[in-house]
Amino acid sequence: MIVDVWMQHPTLRFMQHEMFDSLRRWTKMQTPDQEVPVEFTIAAMDGAGVDLGLVSAWHGPDGFLISNDEVDGFVRQAPDRLVGVGSVNIARPVEAVREVRRCVRELGFKAIRIIPWLWNLPPNDRRYYPVYAECSELGVPFCLQTGHTGPLQPSEPGRPIPYLDDVALEFPDLTIVAGHIGFPWTNEMISLATKYPNVYIDTSAYTAKRYPPELVAYLRGRGRKKVMFGTNYPMITPAKCLEDLDDLGLDDEAKEMFLSANAVRVFGLGG
């Protein structure tokens, strides 16, 4: 079994947004001129043997690029393959808390994600805290991006220490899943995942051959229960992310934990 813990089924407005011009330049990805069917995303998953994908909403200061209701619609089209991850407007805390509750209780989403660089606010900013508290109460993970930005946006909010360190200290019951491996501060991200039992790393936005050596060593050893596979699809396909996996030297247990078991446990995907 393979679980992709960070992917998007993109809306047209998401794919056409100018902030992704740099990613399109690197990946040579064509910008679509019409909405992409869910079947296209399922086919990309099938091409790499991915069984389950956590598809994320995106909300920034200018509103939704992918709304929670759109994500719910995608999941309804492929309920055996897709799982919803919500997003909320942290500028309006009461509204944000209500929407977290709706995402989890009514839509059945398994996590909430905020992108710090999209808001240009580090995760220890007060505007996140009501969301952290509600995620803790509901028992769902909070997901975010760490590390530098691919889009032409500031990278500083993605630095793990001190920003995410503060959050883990102040919310010991909150499960935190940090995507994009924290590069170029991967050692900081590993130190937080080691320090806190509730902090995890996902490898979205990186192909296996681009994992830093320190992350590979962590995956092979003491961090085998703390790292999960992700793609950041559609920016990178699952097949591309996985094509050099066997070169990492993971034993069978570490590979199973990385590709599925950790995600099933952390996100409660067992039933």
N, C-alpha and C positions, 0 to 999 in steps of 0.2 A: 504493500500500500504506500502511496505517496500523497502527502498533503502539502499544498502550496498555501502558506499562511499570509502572503501579501500579494494580491493581484487586484486588478480592476477589470470589470467589463465596462469599457469606456463609452461615455456619451459623445455625441458629435462636438458639443461645446468644450468638453474636456480635451479631445484630440486636437481641436483647432486652436486651442489657447496659445497665445504668442509666447508665454513664459516657457513653453516646451520647445521652442525653436532650437535651442542648443542641443537637446536630446535628439531631435530629428536630424540635426546635422551630423551627430556622432553615429547614430544607428542607421542612417539612410532610410528611415521609415517614411513612407508616403502618408500624407495627410488625407484622410477620407473626406468625401463630399456628401456622404449620407450616413445614416445611423448604421452601426455594425450589429448584425444579428447575434443573439446569444450562441447560436450554433457555431459561429466562427471561433468564439472563445473555447467552447467545449472541444472543438476539433484541435485547437492548439494544445489543450490538456491531453487529449488522446494521443497526440503525436509524441508525447514524452512519458506516457503511462501515468499521468497525474490523475488520481481518483477523486480528489476533493479539493476545491479551491475556495478560499475565504475572500470574497469580493467586497471591496471597500467603497463606501461613500466618501466624497471630498467636500468639505465646507471651509471656505476662507472668508476673509473680510468682505468680499463682494458677493457672498452667497454660495449656493451649491454649484459645483461643477458636475458632481454626480450626487443626486439626492438620495435620501434614505428610502423614499417610496420607489424610486427607480431601481435601487438595489433589491428591494423586496420583489419588484416585478421580475427582475432577472432570476432571482432565486426560485420564484414560483414556476418559471419556465423549465428549470432543471434542478428540482429539489433534491435529487440524489447526488448531485455533483457540486452544487454551489451552496455556500453558507454566507450569511450577511454580516458585515461589519459596519457599524453606523458612524456618523460624524455629526457634530453639533456646532452651534454658534457660541463660542466662548465669550463673545462680547456682551451677551445677554444671559447672565447666569441662571436666572429662574427658568427661562425658556429652555436653556441648555439641559438643565436637570430633568425637566419634564420630557424632553425629547429622548434623553438617555433611557428613561423609564419606558417610553413608548417603544423604542427600538428593541429593548430586551423583552419586555412583558408582552407586547402585542405583535411585534414583527418577528420575534424569535432570534434576533441577532445575538452573536456570541462574543462580541467585543465592540469597543468604541475606539476610533482612531482620530487623532488630531495631528496635523503636519506643522511643526513649529515654524519652519521657514516660511510657510504660506502666510502666517500671521506676523512673522518677524518678532516673535515672542518666545523666549526660552521657556522650557517646561516648568520652571519654578516660579513663573509669573502667577500672581494671585488669580488671574482670570481662568486658569485651568482648575483651580482647587475645588470648586463645587462639583465638577465632573469627576475628579478623583474620588471625592467622598461618595458620590452616588455609585460609581463603579465598584467601590469597596463594599458598599451596602448590598449591591445586587450580585456580587461575586463574579463579575466579568472582567477580563483583562482590559487594560488601557494600552493601546498601541500607538507608537509614534516613530518618526524618522530620527535617526542620529547620524552624525558625520557631515561631510560637506554636501553641498547641493549640486545636482546636475543642472537644474534650471538656473537661470540668471537671477538668483536671489541670494541674500546673505547666508553664510554658512555658520556663523557664530551660534545661533540658537540650537544647532545640532551637536554642540560639544557636550559629552557626557558628564564631565566634572568641570565645574561644580553643579551644573543645573539639574541633571537627572539624579545626581547623588542626593541633593536636597530633597527631592520628591520621595525617593525611596526611604529616606530617614523619617520624613514626616508622615508618610502613609505606609506603615509596615504591613498592613493587610491588603494593599493594592498590588495586584499582579501586573507587572510592566513588561511589555514586549517591545524591544528596541530594534527597529528595522535598519537595513542598509549598513550593518556591521560597525557603524561608528567611525569608519575610515575618514581621515587619517589618524583618528584617535582610537583605533581599535583596542590598543592596550588599556585605555581608560574604560572602554566598554566591557572588556573581559574582567577588569578589576571589579566593576560594579556587579556583574553577573556572579562573580565569585563571592563577593562580600555579602550580597543580599539573596536569600533563598527565593525571593519572589521576582527577581529580575532575570529576563531572558533576552537572547539575541536572535534575530532572524537575518538570513543572508540575502534578502531581496536586493535587487539592483546589481548583483554581482554574479558572474559566472564562476563555476567551481575553480577554474584555473586562475582566477584573480583573487581568490581568498588569500589574505596575508598569511605568512608562515605561522605567526603566533596564533591565529584563529584555527588553522589546521591542527596545530599541536593541542589546542584546547579541545577541539572536537574529538581528537583521538583519545584524550585522557580524561582529566577531571571535569571537563566541561561537556561531556557527552550527553548529560541530561539537561543542558542549558541552552542549546542551539537548535534552531528549527529552520527548515528549508523554506525559502520564499523566492519569488521571481521579480516582482514589480511589473508583471505583464500588464499592458502590451509593450512596455518599453524593452523588455527582453522576453523571449519565448521560453517556456519550460524546457524545450529540447536543447536550446543553447545553454541554458544554465546548468544542465545536467551532463552535458556531453563529456566532460573531463572528470566526472565524479570518481571513477575508479582509480584515478591517479592520486587521490588523496591518501590512500593507504588506510582507510577506515576498516576496522573489523566488522563482522556481521552485526554485533550488538550496537556499535556506534552508528552504523549506517541506518539501521532500523529506527533508532531513537531520533536521529537527525531528520529522516524523511517522513516519519509519521508518528511514532509513539509519543514523542514530546508534545507535538501539536494536539494529539487526541487528549492527552492528560491536561495540558494547560488551558485549552479552549473548551474542554468538556464535550468532545465530539463523539463520545461513545454511544449516544442514544438520544 
